[in-house]
Amino acid sequence: MTATDDGIIKLTPEIFDSTINQYDSIMVIFMAPWCGHCKTLTPELPRVVTRLKYKNIDVSIIFYSIS
């Protein structure tokens, strides 16, 4: 499990539980590649990470793609 350059952690089913158990505060984004709302949200996630860090909000954003 590693964060991408934009600070978002990408999960797989194999590491889901072990990863989320490492954090006190997390936001898990469940994304379906065929979903219109998800397609709109996905490019905004790096901006969300930046804003949260700017406001000193300690939360990790974790991205989980559902096929």
RODRENLUM-972982 format. One record per residue: residue number from 1; residue in three letters; x, y, z of N, C-alpha, C, O in turn. Coordinates in steps of 0.1 Angstrom, whole numbers, plus 2048, in hexadecimal, padded with zeros to 3 digits. Layout:
<mibas>
MIBA   seq   type   n.x   n.y   n.z   ca.x   ca.y   ca.z   c.x   c.y   c.z   o.x   o.y   o.z
MIBA   NUM    ALA     X     Y     Z      X      Y      Z     X     Y     Z     X     Y     Z
...
</mibas>
This chain:
<mibas>
MIBA   seq   type   n.x   n.y   n.z   ca.x   ca.y   ca.z   c.x   c.y   c.z   o.x   o.y   o.z
MIBA     1    MET   808   7F4   800    800    800    800   809   80C   800   811   80E   809
MIBA     2    THR   807   814   7F6    80F    821    7F5   806   82C   7F0   7FD   829   7E8
MIBA     3    ALA   808   838   7F4    800    843    7EF   806   847   7E2   812   846   7E0
MIBA     4    THR   7FE   84C   7D9    802    851    7CC   808   85F   7CE   807   864   7DA
MIBA     5    ASP   80D   865   7C4    813    872    7C5   809   87C   7CA   80C   887   7D0
MIBA     6    ASP   7FC   87A   7C7    7F2    883    7CC   7EC   880   7DA   7E3   887   7DE
MIBA     7    GLY   7F3   877   7E1    7EF    874    7EF   7E3   86B   7F1   7DE   869   7FC
MIBA     8    ILE   7DF   864   7E6    7D4    85B    7E7   7D9   84D   7E7   7E1   849   7DE
MIBA     9    ILE   7D4   845   7F0    7D8    837    7F1   7CE   82F   7E9   7C2   830   7EA
MIBA    10    LYS   7D3   826   7E0    7CB    81D    7D8   7CA   80F   7DE   7D5   809   7E0
MIBA    11    LEU   7BE   80B   7E1    7BD    7FE    7E8   7B9   7F3   7DE   7B4   7F5   7D3
MIBA    12    THR   7BC   7E7   7E2    7B8    7DB    7DC   7B1   7D2   7E6   7B2   7D5   7F2
MIBA    13    PRO   7A8   7C9   7E2    7A1    7C0    7EC   7AB   7B9   7F6   7A8   7B8   802
MIBA    14    GLU   7B7   7B6   7F1    7C0    7AE    7FA   7C6   7B7   805   7C9   7B1   810
MIBA    15    ILE   7C7   7C4   804    7CD    7CC    80E   7C3   7D6   815   7C6   7DE   81D
MIBA    16    PHE   7B6   7D4   812    7AC    7DE    816   7AC   7DE   826   7AE   7E9   82B
MIBA    17    ASP   7A9   7D3   82D    7A8    7D3    83B   7B5   7D8   842   7B4   7E0   84B
MIBA    18    SER   7C0   7D3   83E    7CC    7D6    845   7D0   7E5   843   7D6   7EB   84B
MIBA    19    THR   7CC   7EA   837    7CF    7F8    835   7C6   802   83D   7CB   80B   843
MIBA    20    ILE   7B9   800   83D    7B0    809    844   7B2   808   853   7AF   811   85A
MIBA    21    ASN   7B7   7FD   858    7BA    7FB    866   7C6   803   86B   7C8   804   877
MIBA    22    GLN   7CE   809   862    7DA    810    865   7D7   81F   868   7E0   826   86D
MIBA    23    TYR   7CB   824   866    7C8    832    867   7BD   835   871   7B4   82D   873
MIBA    24    ASP   7BE   840   878    7B4    845    881   7A8   84B   87A   79D   849   87D
MIBA    25    SER   7AC   853   86F    7A2    85A    868   7A5   858   859   7AF   85B   854
MIBA    26    ILE   79B   852   852    79D    850    844   790   853   83C   785   854   842
MIBA    27    MET   791   856   830    785    857    827   788   84D   81C   791   84E   814
MIBA    28    VAL   77F   843   81B    780    839    810   776   83D   805   76A   83E   808
MIBA    29    ILE   77B   83E   7F9    773    841    7EE   771   834   7E6   77B   82F   7E1
MIBA    30    PHE   765   830   7E5    762    824    7DD   75E   829   7D0   754   830   7CE
MIBA    31    MET   765   825   7C5    763    82A    7B8   760   81F   7AE   767   814   7AF
MIBA    32    ALA   756   821   7A6    753    817    79B   757   81E   78E   751   829   78B
MIBA    33    PRO   75F   818   786    764    81F    77A   758   822   770   75A   82B   767
MIBA    34    TRP   74D   81C   771    742    81E    768   738   829   76D   72F   82D   766
MIBA    35    CYS   73A   82D   77A    731    837    780   734   845   77C   740   84A   77E
MIBA    36    GLY   72B   84C   778    72C    85A    774   731   863   77F   73A   86C   77D
MIBA    37    HIS   72B   862   78B    72E    86A    797   73D   867   79B   744   870   79E
MIBA    38    CYS   741   85A   79A    74F    856    79E   758   85D   794   763   861   798
MIBA    39    LYS   755   85D   787    75E    862    77D   760   871   77F   76A   877   77D
MIBA    40    THR   755   878   784    756    886    787   75F   888   794   766   892   794
MIBA    41    LEU   75D   880   79E    764    882    7AB   773   87F   7AA   77B   886   7B0
MIBA    42    THR   777   874   7A2    784    86F    7A2   78F   87A   79F   799   87B   7A7
MIBA    43    PRO   78D   883   795    797    88D    793   798   897   79E   7A2   89F   79F
MIBA    44    GLU   78E   898   7A6    78E    8A2    7B1   795   89E   7BD   798   8A6   7C6
MIBA    45    LEU   798   891   7BF    79E    88C    7CB   7AB   892   7CE   7AD   895   7DA
MIBA    46    PRO   7B4   894   7C5    7C1    89B    7C9   7BF   8A9   7CF   7C6   8AD   7D8
MIBA    47    ARG   7B5   8B0   7CA    7B2    8BD    7CF   7AC   8BC   7DD   7AF   8C4   7E6
MIBA    48    VAL   7A4   8B2   7E0    79F    8AF    7EE   7AB   8AD   7F7   7AB   8B2   802
MIBA    49    VAL   7B4   8A4   7F3    7C0    8A1    7FB   7C7   8AE   7FF   7CB   8B1   80A
MIBA    50    THR   7CA   8B7   7F5    7D1    8C3    7F7   7C9   8CC   800   7D0   8D2   809
MIBA    51    ARG   7BC   8CE   7FF    7B5    8D6    807   7B5   8D1   816   7B6   8D9   81F
MIBA    52    LEU   7B3   8C4   818    7B3    8BF    825   7C1   8C1   82C   7C1   8C5   838
MIBA    53    LYS   7CC   8BF   825    7D9    8C2    82A   7DB   8D1   82E   7E0   8D4   838
MIBA    54    TYR   7D6   8DA   825    7D7    8E8    827   7D0   8EC   834   7D4   8F5   83B
MIBA    55    LYS   7C5   8E5   837    7BD    8E9    843   7C1   8E0   84F   7BA   8E0   859
MIBA    56    ASN   7CC   8DA   84D    7D2    8D1    858   7C8   8C7   85D   7C8   8C4   869
MIBA    57    ILE   7C1   8C1   854    7B8    8B6    857   7BF   8A9   854   7C2   8A7   848
MIBA    58    ASP   7C1   8A1   85E    7C9    895    85D   7C0   889   859   7BB   883   862
MIBA    59    VAL   7BE   888   84C    7B6    87C    848   7BC   877   83B   7C1   87F   832
MIBA    60    SER   7BD   86A   83A    7C2    864    82E   7B6   860   825   7AC   85C   829
MIBA    61    ILE   7B8   862   818    7AE    85F    80E   7B3   852   807   7BE   851   802
MIBA    62    ILE   7AA   848   808    7AC    83B    802   7A2   839   7F7   796   83B   7F9
MIBA    63    PHE   7A7   834   7EC    7A0    832    7E0   79E   823   7DD   7A8   81C   7DC
MIBA    64    TYR   792   81F   7DB    78F    811    7D9   786   810   7CD   77B   815   7CD
MIBA    65    SER   78B   80A   7C2    784    808    7B6   77C   7FC   7B6   781   7F1   7B8
MIBA    66    ILE   76F   7FD   7B2    766    7F1    7B2   763   7EF   7A3   75E   7F8   79C
MIBA    67    SER   765   7E3   79E    762    7E0    790   753   7DB   78E   74F   7D9   783
</mibas>
